[in-house]
């Protein structure tokens, strides 16, 4: 019987590679193809969703940081102006020493109207310091450069979005008048120069924001240099942003009237939308595994029915039910190995092609990015391959028990 056990893998390969045309051989090829396509779709879906979520998050974090520290206020819109706070050098030094904090910079915002001889556009001017220009803005710059910040006074350079520049029909180095709105006072104009044009691809930002020197906002608000709108923090691990915000709040020097708020709470609609994609991804994976399982089970049943006479002969010669079950399970395992290999190669190949060429384009106004982003997480790839293999073999065990119900005499006579 030990010789029979040793022959099982050889017999499985011989049956699978049978050169004679048969319906079972066609079904095997279809089953292998279905498994390969299912695996490829799962790998592609996981990597595209990962890449999309990361690309959109990085755009939001790049523009706003991961955590905002400002005076505690009732819930309000992100586009509302802030209450001023005093710079606190000791506190910021303590925050920079936190393990997950990468950078900290001050900011302030002010409503304004940008006017040319032909048009005007309302916007919210975000004043930032030099750290923002060097750390966060570079990926968004399309033309020109960041404003050069002098040691004294303030820079008259301003960054406009591509949307605003097109609306005003202005280019880099053009001068425009910027009117700041004052309560109970006439608007105060300032002549500014467009030093650069940016584009985030996130339409609400591009429609509304311009970026300038924080000292311009301080002067227009009548604030001393020590007053700012708040601080923006960048962290190394965005998944730990809630814990980082909680640690900062618990610092002894942290003022009780300030709030460290993760940006995910301030812009929940974008992050809720991204989270919904996790549910879609799980549903797609379940469907693809179901397709692979149905094809493998169908294939196994057809193989057993086509080999009824062989099963009867093997039983008559002394082979046990388990030995014959192993024969068909080995055959399914061989088909799985081929399907998984082809599927992984196909999926990863298409993903690398997308990374190199960006052939899958997206409408940026709807998805915030202009082409499908790819992020391959190898642990997920191996989980897809291993999970598909294990689940398929476990499910294939069920129809293989049909072998035990086949009687040798009836099987040999079966046509």
PABA-842924 format. One line per field, with one value per residue (C-alpha): y, x, z. Coordinates in nm, 4 decimals. Layout:
REM residues N
yy: (Y_...) $
xx: (X_...) $
zz: (Z_...) $
REM end
This chain:
REM residues 415
yy: (0.0000_0.2279_0.1965_0.3205_0.6227_0.7068_0.6758_0.9189_1.2443_1.0806_0.9564_1.2994_1.4682_1.2058_1.2517_1.6291_1.6183_1.3617_1.4681_1.3175_1.5691_1.5343_1.7398_1.7102_1.8519_2.1531_2.2045_2.1847_2.4600_2.6740_2.6150_2.7093_3.0217_3.1183_3.0735_3.2816_3.5618_3.5623_3.5835_3.8555_4.0608_4.0283_4.1376_4.4268_4.5398_4.5334_4.7231_4.9852_5.0547_5.0759_5.3113_5.5270_5.5626_5.6477_5.9004_6.0897_6.0827_6.2149_6.5035_6.5954_6.5547_6.7430_7.0439_7.0430_6.8300_6.5391_6.7302_7.0908_7.2651_7.5741_7.7477_7.5335_7.6482_7.5135_7.2825_7.4844_7.4554_7.4013_7.7268_7.9405_8.1726_8.0755_8.2489_8.3655_8.1895_8.2853_8.1101_7.8753_7.7823_7.5561_7.3588_7.3222_7.1935_6.9344_6.8360_6.7955_6.5446_6.3184_5.9915_6.0140_6.3886_6.4809_6.8569_7.1481_7.4858_7.7796_7.8972_8.1530_8.2184_8.5276_8.5847_8.8018_8.9034_8.8886_9.1465_9.2131_9.4781_9.2302_8.9836_8.9161_8.5945_8.5320_8.3097_8.2152_8.3081_8.0595_8.2138_7.9708_7.9870_7.8646_7.5084_7.4554_7.5621_7.3319_7.0294_7.0075_7.2182_7.0807_6.7923_7.0385_7.3046_7.3141_7.6427_7.8939_7.8567_7.9130_8.2735_8.3766_8.4824_8.7772_8.8055_9.1146_9.2450_8.9992_8.8438_8.9792_8.6519_8.4354_8.0907_8.0533_7.7333_7.6461_7.6893_8.0470_8.1449_8.0253_8.2091_8.5322_8.4667_8.5266_8.3578_8.3398_8.6820_8.8705_9.1295_9.1351_9.3279_9.1342_9.2893_9.1655_9.1912_9.3814_9.3937_9.7419_9.8717_9.9075_9.6321_9.6844_9.6194_9.4764_9.4337_9.0812_8.8894_8.5368_8.3511_8.0077_7.8016_7.4834_7.2086_6.9499_6.7932_6.8243_7.0679_7.2278_7.3270_7.4423_7.6559_7.8325_7.8552_8.0759_8.0432_8.3316_8.4426_8.4137_8.7614_8.9096_8.7618_8.8820_9.2365_9.2397_9.1063_9.3519_9.0660_9.0870_8.8291_8.6082_8.5567_8.2907_8.0990_7.7625_7.4887_7.2089_6.8858_6.6204_6.2694_5.9691_5.7119_5.8416_5.5322_5.6521_6.0057_5.9658_5.8335_6.1084_6.3771_6.2268_6.2236_6.5875_6.6885_6.5197_6.7152_6.9195_7.2397_7.2002_7.4798_7.3541_7.5866_7.4423_7.1355_6.8956_6.7741_6.5046_6.6199_6.3060_6.4625_6.8006_6.6603_6.3424_6.3241_6.2443_5.9879_5.8234_5.7909_5.6281_5.3908_5.2751_5.1392_4.8802_4.7298_4.7267_4.5595_4.2854_4.2213_4.1922_3.9455_3.7298_3.7235_3.6329_3.3509_3.2227_3.2186_3.0239_2.7748_2.7096_2.6409_2.4067_2.2133_2.1776_2.0626_1.8072_1.6601_1.6253_1.4610_1.2093_1.1276_1.0891_0.8564_0.6326_0.3181_0.3993_0.4444_0.1090_-0.0659_0.0898_-0.0223_-0.3722_-0.3803_-0.2859_0.0934_0.2549_0.5336_0.7723_0.6847_0.7664_1.0878_1.1893_1.1315_1.3876_1.6310_1.6175_1.6969_1.9951_2.1052_2.0884_2.2979_2.5458_2.5863_2.6674_2.9036_3.0876_3.1270_3.2590_3.4856_3.6346_3.6927_3.8502_4.0736_4.1936_4.2432_4.4712_4.6634_4.7227_4.8294_5.0822_5.2113_5.2547_5.3991_5.5163_5.3821_5.3751_5.7382_5.8851_6.2067_6.4155_6.6309_6.3179_6.1057_6.3711_6.1919_6.1809_5.8185_5.5012_5.4803_5.1457_5.0257_4.6580_4.5212_4.1904_4.0507_4.0980_3.9329_3.6268_3.6226_3.6154_3.3311_3.1301_3.1952_3.0985_2.7778_2.6718_2.7542_2.5837_2.2626_2.2544_2.3032_2.0538_1.7949_1.7817_1.6556_1.4206_1.2160_1.1113_0.8560_0.6593_0.6004_0.4384_0.0552_-0.1315_-0.3672_-0.0947_0.1443_-0.0985_-0.1453_0.2329_0.3978) $
xx: (0.0000_0.3014_0.3786_0.0261_0.0791_0.4034_0.2315_-0.0520_0.1308_0.2604_-0.0861_-0.2407_0.0070_-0.0467_-0.4251_-0.3921_-0.1494_-0.3444_-0.2931_-0.6231_-0.8987_-1.1830_-1.4518_-1.2730_-0.9526_-1.1460_-1.3061_-0.9628_-0.8313_-1.1371_-1.0960_-0.7276_-0.8116_-1.0905_-0.8557_-0.5850_-0.8271_-0.9776_-0.6347_-0.5201_-0.8357_-0.7926_-0.4277_-0.5044_-0.8055_-0.6135_-0.3164_-0.5260_-0.7423_-0.4306_-0.2666_-0.5769_-0.6321_-0.2672_-0.2494_-0.5619_-0.4582_-0.1135_-0.2702_-0.4938_-0.2151_0.0279_-0.2011_-0.3301_-0.0875_-0.1989_-0.2908_-0.4004_-0.3434_-0.5555_-0.7820_-1.0786_-1.3940_-1.7423_-1.7643_-1.7139_-1.6228_-1.2632_-1.2812_-1.3625_-1.0939_-0.9240_-0.9037_-0.5445_-0.3091_0.0323_0.3426_0.4791_0.8391_0.8783_0.5640_0.6651_1.0083_0.8337_0.6015_0.8919_1.0473_0.7420_0.8345_0.5826_0.6112_0.8041_0.7492_0.5578_0.4812_0.2519_-0.0320_-0.3131_-0.5953_-0.7794_-1.0629_-0.9794_-1.0764_-0.8270_-0.8972_-0.7697_-0.8861_-1.1361_-1.2294_-1.2318_-1.2265_-1.3028_-1.0582_-0.9133_-0.5467_-0.3513_-0.0414_0.2404_0.6049_0.9105_0.8828_0.5570_0.7079_1.0064_0.8270_0.4827_0.4289_0.6796_0.4582_0.1794_0.3799_0.3061_0.4691_0.7015_0.8321_0.7375_0.7527_1.0935_1.0485_1.2685_1.4270_1.2204_0.8869_0.6812_0.6893_0.4522_0.4691_0.1590_0.0735_-0.2478_-0.4179_-0.4345_-0.8122_-0.7900_-0.5105_-0.7175_-1.0250_-0.8295_-0.6292_-0.3005_0.0394_0.3524_0.5100_0.1837_0.0744_-0.2761_-0.4549_-0.5539_-0.8271_-0.8632_-1.2062_-1.2221_-1.5158_-1.6711_-1.3899_-1.3413_-1.1357_-0.7599_-0.5775_-0.2272_-0.0389_0.0976_0.2911_0.2041_0.5275_0.3909_0.0878_-0.0117_-0.2660_-0.3705_-0.6433_-0.8833_-1.1364_-1.2569_-0.8972_-0.8094_-1.1220_-1.0742_-0.7174_-0.4193_-0.0957_0.1180_0.3622_0.2110_0.3470_0.1150_-0.1841_-0.0481_-0.0151_-0.3628_-0.5119_-0.3152_-0.1444_0.2038_0.4617_0.3855_0.0239_-0.0743_-0.3862_-0.2496_0.0036_0.0010_0.1841_0.3188_0.3650_0.5634_0.2854_-0.0636_-0.2232_-0.1033_-0.2393_-0.5090_-0.2606_-0.0141_-0.2813_-0.3751_-0.0098_0.0305_-0.2836_-0.1478_0.1789_0.2182_0.2878_-0.0133_-0.2701_-0.6105_-0.7918_-0.6113_-0.7101_-0.4891_-0.7366_-0.6516_-0.7339_-0.9475_-1.2000_-1.1963_-1.2574_-1.4570_-1.6327_-1.3149_-1.1891_-1.5311_-1.5405_-1.1977_-1.3041_-1.6032_-1.3602_-1.2467_-1.5967_-1.6001_-1.2591_-1.3722_-1.6881_-1.4865_-1.2435_-1.5305_-1.6887_-1.3621_-1.2900_-1.6458_-1.5901_-1.2669_-1.4275_-1.7316_-1.5063_-1.2782_-1.5694_-1.7338_-1.4063_-1.3497_-1.6986_-1.6503_-1.3097_-1.4569_-1.7493_-1.5197_-1.2901_-1.5569_-1.4276_-1.0697_-1.1874_-1.3658_-1.0561_-0.8318_-1.0689_-1.0787_-0.6971_-0.6954_-0.6674_-0.8443_-1.0988_-0.8488_-0.5818_-0.8230_-0.9360_-0.5716_-0.5349_-0.8034_-0.6949_-0.3413_-0.4869_-0.6782_-0.3594_-0.1665_-0.4333_-0.4357_-0.0587_-0.0766_-0.3721_-0.2173_0.1151_-0.0427_-0.2788_0.0006_0.2180_-0.0710_-0.1840_0.1628_0.2596_-0.0380_0.0331_0.3962_0.2816_0.0443_0.3263_0.5547_0.3076_-0.0011_-0.2262_-0.5327_-0.6481_-0.9004_-1.1081_-0.9230_-1.2236_-1.4063_-1.1259_-0.8665_-0.5932_-0.5411_-0.4273_-0.4715_-0.2130_-0.0571_0.0621_0.1594_0.1523_0.3341_0.1750_-0.1663_-0.0465_0.0775_-0.2432_-0.4504_-0.2441_-0.2301_-0.5923_-0.7204_-0.5151_-0.6222_-0.9920_-1.0005_-0.8418_-1.0728_-1.3828_-1.2565_-1.2483_-1.6311_-1.6922_-1.3936_-1.6007_-1.8128_-1.5361_-1.6440_-1.9907_-1.8609_-1.8851_-1.6137_-1.8447_-2.0906_-1.8052_-1.6307_-1.9585_-2.0225_-2.0304) $
zz: (0.0000_0.0587_-0.3136_-0.3882_-0.1630_-0.3414_-0.6786_-0.5917_-0.6860_-1.0059_-1.1022_-1.0283_-1.2633_-1.5325_-1.5181_-1.5281_-1.8202_-2.0183_-2.3827_-2.4925_-2.5462_-2.2963_-2.1341_-1.7985_-1.9482_-2.0794_-1.7369_-1.5712_-1.7953_-1.7252_-1.3503_-1.3595_-1.5586_-1.3164_-1.0195_-1.1887_-1.2772_-0.9259_-0.7621_-1.0035_-0.9382_-0.5611_-0.5716_-0.8058_-0.6012_-0.2716_-0.4167_-0.5979_-0.2919_-0.0725_-0.3195_-0.3611_0.0137_0.0743_-0.2117_-0.1007_0.2661_0.1789_-0.0130_0.2803_0.5345_0.3127_0.2989_0.6571_0.8570_1.0728_1.3900_1.4449_1.7768_1.8351_2.0848_2.1845_2.0055_1.9394_1.6356_1.3188_0.9538_0.8463_0.6511_0.9567_1.0917_1.4187_1.7532_1.8052_2.0460_2.1835_2.0555_2.3212_2.2467_2.5502_2.4591_2.0942_2.1957_2.4134_2.1282_1.8852_2.1274_2.1075_1.9302_1.6465_1.5720_1.2565_1.2220_1.3774_1.2205_1.2906_1.0679_1.0533_0.8064_0.6842_0.4403_0.1412_-0.2094_-0.4948_-0.7626_-1.1096_-1.3552_-1.4999_-1.2263_-0.8551_-0.6545_-0.2881_-0.1028_0.2324_0.2668_0.4750_0.6281_0.7016_0.8002_0.6118_0.7488_0.5608_0.2286_0.2691_0.4184_0.2655_-0.0420_-0.2928_-0.4218_-0.5050_-0.6916_-1.0643_-1.1661_-1.0050_-0.6514_-0.2892_-0.1637_-0.0369_0.3250_0.4323_0.7762_0.8555_0.7334_0.5297_0.1848_-0.0788_-0.2674_-0.2715_-0.4000_-0.5956_-0.6946_-1.0622_-1.0394_-0.9043_-1.1435_-1.4388_-1.3142_-1.2795_-1.5983_-1.4187_-1.4351_-1.2209_-1.1472_-1.2179_-0.9599_-0.8115_-0.5394_-0.2285_-0.0153_0.3415_0.4972_0.8263_1.0663_1.0705_0.8468_0.4729_0.3044_0.3294_-0.0004_-0.0400_-0.3647_-0.3909_-0.6539_-0.7678_-0.6927_-0.7737_-0.8698_-0.6893_-0.7430_-0.4871_-0.7003_-0.4046_-0.5452_-0.2167_-0.1369_-0.4851_-0.5124_-0.1807_-0.0552_-0.1293_0.0668_0.1888_0.4579_0.8062_0.8883_0.6244_0.8091_1.1421_1.0108_0.8573_1.1811_1.3922_1.5794_1.7311_1.6088_1.9098_1.8035_1.5497_1.4544_1.5678_1.4998_1.2453_1.3211_1.0866_1.2248_1.1070_1.1461_1.0557_1.2102_1.5521_1.5155_1.7831_2.0390_1.9495_1.9965_2.3337_2.4504_2.3468_2.5369_2.8498_2.8415_3.1596_2.9655_2.7329_2.7977_2.9093_2.6675_2.3613_2.1643_1.9643_1.7012_1.4438_1.0931_1.0499_1.2874_1.1170_0.7678_0.8430_0.5051_0.3099_0.5600_0.5971_0.2184_0.2201_0.4993_0.2954_0.0387_0.2929_0.2888_-0.0914_-0.0959_0.1454_-0.0590_-0.3806_-0.2214_-0.0917_-0.4377_-0.6100_-0.3632_-0.4163_-0.7940_-0.7532_-0.5123_-0.7332_-1.0308_-0.8343_-0.6827_-1.0250_-1.1750_-0.8988_-0.9369_-1.3144_-1.2640_-1.0208_-1.2501_-1.5521_-1.3560_-1.1986_-1.3743_-1.2704_-0.9113_-0.9189_-1.0619_-0.7953_-0.5198_-0.6671_-0.6604_-0.2893_-0.2863_0.0100_-0.0154_0.1438_-0.1133_-0.3966_-0.2236_-0.1991_-0.5722_-0.6538_-0.3805_-0.5232_-0.8630_-0.7210_-0.5424_-0.8689_-1.0443_-0.7553_-0.7736_-1.1439_-1.1019_-0.8062_-0.9864_-1.3043_-1.1073_-0.8977_-1.2031_-1.3955_-1.1078_-1.0085_-1.3737_-1.4378_-1.1169_-1.2124_-1.5587_-1.3975_-1.1773_-1.4773_-1.7274_-1.5355_-1.8121_-1.5815_-1.5700_-1.3278_-1.3386_-1.0804_-0.9973_-0.8741_-0.7242_-0.6228_-0.8195_-1.1966_-1.2240_-1.0232_-0.7448_-0.6521_-0.3138_-0.2976_0.0570_0.0364_0.3506_0.1855_-0.1367_0.0524_0.2600_-0.0611_-0.2064_0.1162_0.2099_-0.1349_-0.1299_0.2201_0.1745_-0.1663_-0.0356_0.2650_0.0497_-0.2096_0.0698_0.0668_-0.2911_-0.2622_-0.0147_-0.3115_-0.3773_-0.0661_-0.2111_-0.5297_-0.5285_-0.7268_-0.9225_-1.0216_-1.1036_-1.3378_-1.5268_-1.5326_-1.8782) $
REM end
